[in-house]
Amino acid sequence: MKSVITAIDEVSPDNQLGCSMHTQPSHHCSGPVVAVVTFDDAGGKDNHWNVCQWWLTTHPDAVAFRSQ
């Protein structure tokens, strides 16, 4: 089953969260976590990713969800 985004909640820019998508140093990661993405997939419901601005504005599923 593909992951399906069910919510995107912005977080304060001064949070101490790490980016779930870039646990290793990445030239794509734009720094601090700006949102928590809730998604469902084959592993269960209400899973969470902490995401940076780059991921939030470039990942096709996130872009599509935000434009609804």
Residue pairs with C-beta under 8 A, 6 or more apart in sequence:
1 41
1 42
2 41
3 39
3 40
3 41
3 47
3 61
4 39
4 40
4 41
4 61
5 37
5 38
5 39
5 61
5 62
5 65
6 38
6 39
6 40
6 45
6 46
7 37
7 38
8 35
8 36
8 37
8 38
8 56
8 62
8 65
8 66
9 35
9 36
9 38
10 34
10 35
11 17
11 33
11 34
11 35
11 36
11 50
13 32
13 34
15 32
15 33
17 32
17 33
17 36
17 50
18 33
18 50
19 29
19 33
19 50
19 51
19 52
19 55
20 48
20 49
20 50
20 51
21 29
21 49
21 51
21 52
21 55
22 28
22 29
22 52
22 55
28 54
28 55
28 58
29 52
29 54
29 55
30 52
30 53
30 54
31 52
31 53
32 52
33 50
33 51
33 52
34 51
34 52
34 53
34 56
35 50
35 51
35 56
36 48
36 49
36 50
36 51
37 48
37 49
37 51
37 56
37 62
38 46
38 47
38 48
39 47
39 48
39 49
40 46
40 47
41 47
51 59
51 62
55 62
56 62
56 66
57 63
